[in-house]
Amino acid sequence: MAERIIMPKAGMAMEEGTILRWLKKAGEPVEKGEAVLEIESDKATLEVEAEASGVLLTTLYPEGTVVPVTETIGWIGQAGEALPEVATASAPAAPPAAAPAAAPSAGSPRRAATPAARRLARERGLDLAALGGTGPFGAVRAGDVEAAGVPAAGAGTGKPPRVSPLAGKVARMRSLDLSGVQGSGPGGRIRKMDLPAGAPEGPDGTELIVPLSRVQQLTGKRMVQSHGEIPAVTLHGRCDVTRLSALREELNAGGERKLTYNDFVLRAVALTLPRHPFLNASYQEQSLSLKKRIDLGMAVAGPGGLVVAVLRDADRLPLLELSRNARELAGRARENRLSPDELSGGTFTVTNIGMYGVFYFTPIINPPQVAILGVGSIEEEPALAGGQLAMRKVMGLSLSFDHRAMDGVQPAAFLGELRRALESPSLLLLP
């Protein structure tokens, strides 16, 4: 008996999903548990697995279609089996089922790769089988495809240039031919600064139209909602991170895992929030829900737009474990591999754009949360220390809060305590 393939509901808030790519064609054999297609929700890219073995009888919607959750999008059954009447009556035109395809030979198995890596390789015309994989069991990740470079337009079978992820993204947006670009990075790797100047252009020389991803569209709607409904106020503070910088260098010199400044900030926030419960809360109509857990949201720039990955029980994680979890979450976010649970339920968010040289900015609150911390750049400036003039490293901090949920006293107190924690970094190493 034929089995339905449905658009899954990946999270309580998901109402519809986009079919990115069918991994199987009508008539091809399918094993139970095998990925049949890739979909995109408002937060992540996911693979949909077959619930039964058999043959893919038909696909009811083409790639790029937005389909409501729980809607039937395809059928799996036995070769030659007739489709249920409900499918043939309501389905749009779909390709007719072909004869069952032969199973792949043992010598040419389908290369293990993440959905983001497959999509990126398809866009660049790269053969996954020829790429090295750094994922579990040798699976190809998006970063592996990025490292392979962007093939020049009309290039033959020669090896493509090595390109940094950022340069590759810009090159794709601007439709740049990188065949003649000289890279200034290690081994001739092309970096963003090596790209030719000029405004992005379309193929015919006109203005370039770049469609927004579904993640960007929904993020935009939430930010408009936040900006329009929340009376937000932003406090700015300066934090002396000279001692923190020295401690970080000392720890990184003796360890395999490299700690980032953001790791220390996340640790300091996680330890400070329990004493400021009004910031670790969600706004409800005429009330606040004060959260018992410290589930930190961490803003990450993914391939489809900005996403917020959630570090569960961050206050219970020692610094090294927090650093490891944050790094793994960020890696999966950049490859669109976060689960719905890892993208929801945050109680407070940290966003860091200090690497771009921005000292202060105004982060937008992620509703229903009531506060968000922005981490800025670190700059050196002269200051008096023990009666002597010395250069100090100073970090910019920007805290936006919902003025409906609290007045300025609680956020100011939180920011002051957070600053003191970062200026006494050895305390962040304690269990």
VEXMARSE-546629 format. One record per atom (N, C-alpha, C): residue in one letter; x, y, z. Coordinates in steps of 0.2 Angstrom, whole numbers, plus 5000, padded with zeros to 4 digits. Example, Ala and Ser with C-alpha at 12.3 -4.5 7.8 and 13.67 -1.06 7.14 Angstrom:
<sites>
a506649725039a506249785039a506649845039s506449895035s506849955036s506450005039
</sites>
This chain:
<sites>
m500449945000m500050005000m500450065000a500350114996a500750174995a500750215002e501350245003e501450285009e501550355007r501250405011r501350475009r502050505011i502250545008i502850595010i502450655012i502550685018i502250745019i502750805021m502550865020m502950915023m502950915030p503550905033p503550895040p503450965044k503250955050k503151015055k503751015059a504351055057a504951055061a504951115066g504551105071g504551155076g503851185077m503651205083m502951225084m502751285080a503251335078a503051395074a503051385067m503251325065m503351315057m502651305054e502451345049e501851335046e501851315039e502451325036e502551295029e503251295028g503451255022g504151245021g504251245013t504851255011t505051265004t505351205002i505151174996i505551114993i506151134990l506751124992l507351144989l507551104983r507551034985r507850984980r507550914981w507350884976w507150814977w507750774976l507950734980l508550694980l508450624976k507850614975k507650554971k507150574966k507150534960k506650554955k506150494955a505550514952a505050464951a505250404948g505150344951g505350284948g505950254951e506350294955e506950274958e506750234964p507150184966p507050144972p507250184978v506950174984v507050214990v507050164996e507550175000e507550135006e507250175012k506950135017k506650175023k507250205027g507150265028g507650305032g508150345027e508050335021e508450365016e508250435014a508650485014a508450555012a508150555005v507550585005v507150584998v507150654995l507150715000l507150774997l507450825003e507650885001e507850935005e507350995006i507151015012i506651075013i507051125017e506751185016e506951245020e506351265024s506451275031s505951305035s506151375036d505851405041d506051475042d506651485046k506951425048k507551435052k508151385049a508051335046a508551285044a508351245038t508851215035t508751175029t508851095032l508351055030l508250995033l508150945027e508350875029e508250825024e507650785027v507150765022v506550725024v506750655022e506650605027e506850535026e506150495024a506250445020a505750405018a505550365024e504850355025e504550315030e504450245029a504550225022a504550155020a504950145014s505150085013s505550065007s505050055001g505350054995g504950044989g505250084983v504750114979v504950164974v504550224975l504950284973l504650344973l504150354967l503450344969l502950344963l502850404960t502850464964t502750524961t502950584966t503150634963t503250704967t502650744965l502350774970l501750814969l501950894968y502450914970y502650984969y503350984967p503551034962p504151044960p504651084965e505251084963e505751114968e505551194968g505651224974g505551294974g504851314977t504351254977t503651264979t503651274987v503251324989v503151334996v502451294998v502551245003v501951195004v501851205012p501151205014p500951205021p501251135024v501351145030v501551085034v501051025034t501250965034t500750905034t500450895028e500550935023e500350925016e500650865013t500350825009t500650775005t501050804999i501650784999i502050804993i502350754989g502250694990g502450634986g502150574989w502350514985w502050444987w502650394986i502650354990i503150294990i502750234990g502850184985g502550124985g502950074981q502550024978q502949964975q502849984967a503349964964a503449974956a502749954953g502449994949g501849984945g501249994949e501250014956e500750024960e500350084958a499650084957a499250144956a499250184962l499250254960l499250304965l498550304968p498450324975p497850324978p497450384974e496750374974e496350424971e496450494973v496550504980v496550564983v497150604980a497750564978a498350594975a498250614968t497950574964t497850584957t497250644956a496850644961a496250694960a496550764962s496950774967s497150844969s497850864968a498250814965a498950834964a499050874958p499550924958p499650954952p500050914947a500150934941a500550894936a501150874938a501350814938a502050794940a502350744935p502950734935p503250694930p503050624931p502950584925p502650514926p503250474928a502950424932a503450374935a503850344929a504450344930a504950304925a505050234927a505350194923a505550124926a505950134931p505950084936p506350084942p507150094940a507450144943a508150144941a508550094945a509150074941a509550024944a509950054950a510050014955a510350034961a511050054960p511350104963p512050124962p512550064963s513050054959s513450004960s513850014967a514149954969a514549954975a515150004974g515350014968g516050044967g515850124967s515250144966s515050214966s514550234971p514650234977p514150254982p513950324982r513450344984r513250414984r513650444990r514050504988r514450534993r514150564999a514350555005a514050585011a514150655011a513650695012a513750775012a513150805015t513250865018t512750895021t512350935015p511650945017p511250975012p511551045009a511851085014a512151145012a512751135007a513151085008a513751065004a513451044997r512951004997r512650974990r512451034986r512051084989r511851144986r512351184983l512851194987l513451244985l513851204980a513951144980a514351104975a513951114968r513251104969r512851104963r512851174960e512851224964e512951294961e513551304958r514151274960r514751294958r514951244952g514551194951g514751144946g515351094948l515351084955l515951044958l515650974959d516150924958d515950854959d516150834966l515550814970l515750804977l516150744978a516150694974a516650634974a517350654974a517550714971a518250734971a518450774976l517950794981l518150834987l518350804993g518750824997g518950795003g518350815008g518250775013g517650795018g517950795025t517750845029t518050855036t517450835041g516850815038g516350795043g516350725046p515950705050p515950635052p515950585047f516350535047f516450485042f516650505035g516950565035g517150595029g516650635025a516150645028a515550685025a515850755023v515650775017v515850845014v515350895017r515650945020r515351005023r515351065018a514951115020a514951175016a515651205015g516051205021g516651235021g517151195017d517051135016d517551095011d517351115004v516751135002v516651154996v516851224995e516851275000e517051335000e517851334999a518151285002a518951285002a519151264995a518651224991a518851204984a518851264979g518551324981g518551374977g517951384973v517951444969v517351454964v517651444957p517351404953p517651394947p517551454942a517951474938a517951534934a517351514928a517051564926a516551554921a516851524915g516551474912g516851444906g517451404907a517651394914a518251354915a518251284913g518751254911g518751184909g518751134915t519151084914t519251034920t519751054924g520151104924g520651124928g520451134935k520951134939k520851144947k520651214948p520051234951p519851304952p520251334957p520251404957p520651434962p520451424969r520851434974r520651424981r520451494983v519851494987v519451554988v519251554995s519251604999s519051615006s518251605006p517951585011p517251585011p516851655009l517151705013l516851775011l516951795004a517551785002a517651804995a517251764990g517151704991g516751654987g516051684987k515751704993k515051724993k515051794989v515451834990v515451904986v515551884979a515951844977a516051824970a515451794966r515051754970r514451724967r513951784967m513851824972m513351874971m513551924965r514151934964r514351984959r514451954952s514451884952s514551844946s515251864943l515751864947l516451874945l516751814943d517151824937d517651774935d518251784938l518451734942l519051734947l519651704943s519651684937s520151654934s520851694933g520751764933g521351804933g521551834939v521151824944v521251854951v521851824954q522351864957q522951844961q522751844968g522751794972g522651794979g523251804983s523051844988s523551864993s523651824999g523151775000g523151735006g523651675005p523751635011p524151575011p524051535005g524551515001g524551474995g524151504989g524151574989g523851604984g523051604984r522851594991r522051594992r521851664991i521251664987i520951734985i520551754991r520651814994r520251844999r519851904996k519351925001k518951974998k519252034996m519852054999m520152114997m520552114990d520552044988d520852034981d520352044976l519752044977l519252054972l519252114968p519052124962p519052184958p518552224961a518652294961a518252344964a517652354958g517152384961g516552394956g515852374959a515352404957a514652384960a514452314957p514052274960p513852214958p513452224951e513452184946e513052194940e512752124938g512252134935g511852074932g512252044926p512051984923p512451964918p512452004912d511952044911d511852094905d512152164906g512452174912g512752234914g512252284918t511652264919t511152304922t511252284930e510852324934e510852314941e510752244943l511052214948l510952144950l510452144955i509952094954i509352084958i509552014962v509652024969v509751964973v509151944977p508851894976p508251874980p508451854987l507951884991l508151864998l507951795000s508351755004s508151695006s507551695011r507251635012r506651635016r506851655023v507451635025v507651655032v507751725032q507951765027q508051835027q507351865027q506951845024q506251875023q505851865030l505951805033l505551805040l505951835045t506651845045t506951885050t506851955049g506751975043g506552045042g505852065045k505352015044k504752025047k504752035055r505151985058r505251985065r505552055067m506052075064m506352135066m505952195065v505552195060v505052255059v504552255065q504352195067q503852185072q504152205079s504852185080s505152215086s505252285086h505452315080h505552385080h504952425081g504352395078g503752435079g503352425085e503452375089e503052355095e503452375101i504152365101i504552365107i504852435108p504652465114p505052535115p505752515118a506152505113a506852485115a507352545117v507752535122v508252585124v508952545124t509452575121t510152545121t510552585125l510952545130l511452575134l512152555131h512652595131h513252585129h513752585135g514252535135g514752535140g515452515137r515952535141r516652525139r516952475144c517252425142c517552375146c518352365145d518752365150d519452365149d519552285149v519752265143v519952185143v520652175142t521052215145t521852205144t521952145148r521752135154r521952065157r521652005154l520952015151l520651965148l521051945142s521351995138s521751975132s522351935134a522651955139a523251925141a523151855144l522551845147l522351775149l522251735143r521851755139r521651725133r522251695129e522751745128e523351725125e523751665128e523751675135e524151625139e523751555138l523151555139l522751495138l522851465131n522751505126n522851475119n523551455117a524051485121a524751455119a524851385122g524451365127g524551305130g524051245129g523551265124g522951215123g522851215116e522551155114e522351145107e521751185105r521251195109r520651225107r520851305109k520651345104k520851415104k520151455107l520251485112l519651525115l519651585111t518951615110t518851675107t518651725112y518651785111y518351835115y517651825117n517351805111n516551795112n516451735117d516851685118d516851635123d516851665130f517251715131f517251745138f516651785139v516451815134v515851855134v515251815136l515151765132l514551715134l514651685141r515251665143r515251645150r515151695155a515351755154a515151815159a514451825159v514151825153v513451835153v513051785156a513251725155a512851665158a512951665166l513451695169l513551695176l513251755179t513151805175t512851875177t512151875177l511851835172l511051845171l510651815177p510851765181p510451735186p510351795192r510751845192r510651895197r510251955194h510051945188h509651995185h509051965181p508651935185p508051895181p507651935176f507551995177f507152035173f507352045166l508052025165l508352025158l508251965155n508251905159n508151835157n507451815157a507051855153a506351845153a506051855146s505351835146s505051845139s504451895141y504251935136y503651985137y503051955135q502551955140q501851935138q501351995139e500851985137e500352045138e500252055145q500452115147q500352135154q500652095159s501252055157s501552015162s502251995159l502751975164l503351945161l503451875164s503751835160s503851765161s504651765163l504851755169l505551755172l505751685171k506251675167k506551605165k506951575171k506951515172k507351485177k508051465174r507951445167r508551425164r508951475160i509551475159i509951525155i510151485149d509651505144d509751475137d509951535132l510651535131l510851595128l510851585120g510551635117g510451645110g511151675107m511451645102m512051665099m511951685092a511951745090a511851765083a512451735078v512251705073v512751675068v512551695061a512951715057a512851735050a512851665046g512251635044g512251575040g512151595033p512251535029p512151555021p511551585019g510951575023g510351595021g510151665024g510551685029g510451745033g510651735040l510451785044l510651775051l510151735055v510451685059v510051645063v510351645070v509951625075v510151625082v510151555085a510751535086a510851465089a510751465096v510551415100v510451425107v510851375111l511251405115l511651365120l511251355126r511051285127r510651265133r511051265139d510751295145d510951295151d511751315151a511851375148a512451405147a512851415154d512451435159d512751445166d513051385169r512851325167r513151265170r513751235166l513951275160l514451245156l515151285158p515651245160p516351275161p516551305154l517051355155l517251395149l517451355143l517851295144l518051255139l517451225135e517051195139e516451165137e515951205133l515851265136l515451315133l515751335126s516451345126s516751365120s516651305114r516751245116r516651195112r515951195109n515451195113n514751195111n514651255106a514851315108a514751375104a515051365097r515651335097r515951325090r515651275086e515351215089e515051165085e514351195083l513951235087l513351265085l513451315079a513951355080a514151405074a514251365068g514651315068g514851275062g514251245059r513751215063r513151185060r512751245057a512751305061a512351355058a512551375051r513151385050r513451405044r513351355038e513151295040e513051235035e512251225035n511851265038n511151255039n510951185041r511351165047r511251095049r510951095057l510751155059l510451155066l509751125066s509551095071s508951065072s508451115075p507851105074p507351155076p507451175084d507551125088d507651135095d508251185096e508751185092e509351225093e509251295090l508651305087l508551375085l507951405088s507751375094s507151405097s507251405105g506851445108g506851445116g507451485119g507751525116g508251565119g507951615124t508351625129t508051675134t508451745134f508951745131f509351815130f509851805125t509951855121t510351845115t511051885115v511551855112v512251895112v512351895104t512551955102t512751965095t513352005094n513851975090n514552005090n514752025083i514852095082i515052115076i515752155077g516052145082g516652175084g517252165078m517252105075m517752085070m517652135064y517152175063y517052215058y517252295060g517552295066g517852365068g517252415071v516652385072v516152425075v516152425083f516252485086f516352485093f515652485097y515252525095y514552525097y514052515092f513452485093f512952485088f512252475092t511752465089t511052465092t510752395090p510852345094p510552275092p509852275093i509452245089i508752235089i508552175093i508052185098i507852135102i507452085098n507552015100n507251965097n506651945101p506051965099p505451945103p505351875103p505051845109p504751885115p505351905120q505951895119q506451915123q506451985125v506752005130v506752075132v507352115132a507952075130a508552115130a509052075126i509552105123i510052085119i510652125120l511252085120l511952115121l512252115114g512552175112g512952185107g513652195109v514152155106v514852155107v515152185102g515552235103g515952275098g516652265098s517052305094s517752295093s518152305099i518752285099i519252305104i519752355101e519852405105e520252465103e520752475108e521352495106e521852515111e521852595112e521852615118e521852685120e522352695126p522552755127p523052775133p522552785139a522852765144a522452775151a522952775156l522752805162l523152805168l523052735172a523652705174a523652645177a524152645183g523952655189g524452665194g524852725194g524552775191g524952845190g525352845184q525352795180q525752785174q525352785168l525552815163l525152815156l525352755153a524852715151a524952645148a524352635143m524452595138m523952575133m523552515136r522952525135r522452475137r521952455132k521752395132k521252365127k520552375130v520152405126v519452425128v518952395123m518452365125m517952335121m517252375122g516952375117g516252415117g515752365118l515252385122l514652345124l514052385123s513552355120s512852385119s512352345121l511952365126l511352325128l510752355127s510352325122s509652345121s509152315125f508652355128f508152315133f507452345131d506952305133d506252325132d506052365138h505852435136h505652475142h505052465145r504652415142r503952395145r504152345150a504652315150a504852255155a505152285161m505552335160m505952365165m506152435164d506352475169d506652535168d507352535167g507752585167g508452585165g508952555171v508652555177v509052535183v509352465182q508852415181q509152345180q509652335175p509452355168p509952345163p510652385165a510652445168a511252475170a511652435175a511352405180a511652365185a511952305181f511552275177f511852215173f512452225169l512452285166l512952305162l513652315166g513552345172g514052355176g514352295179e513952245181e514152185184e514552145178l514252145172l514552115167l515252135165r515352205165r515952235164r516452215170r516252215176r516752195181r516952115180a516452075178a516652005177a517151995171l517152035166l517552035161l518252065162e518252115167e518852145169e519252105175s518952045177s519252005182s519151935179p519451915173p519351865169p519551795173s519951795177s520151735181s519551695184l519051735186l518451715189l518051675184l518151685178l517751655173l517951585172l518551565175l518851495174l518551455179l518251475184l518051435190l517451395188p517351335191p516851295189p516151325190
</sites>
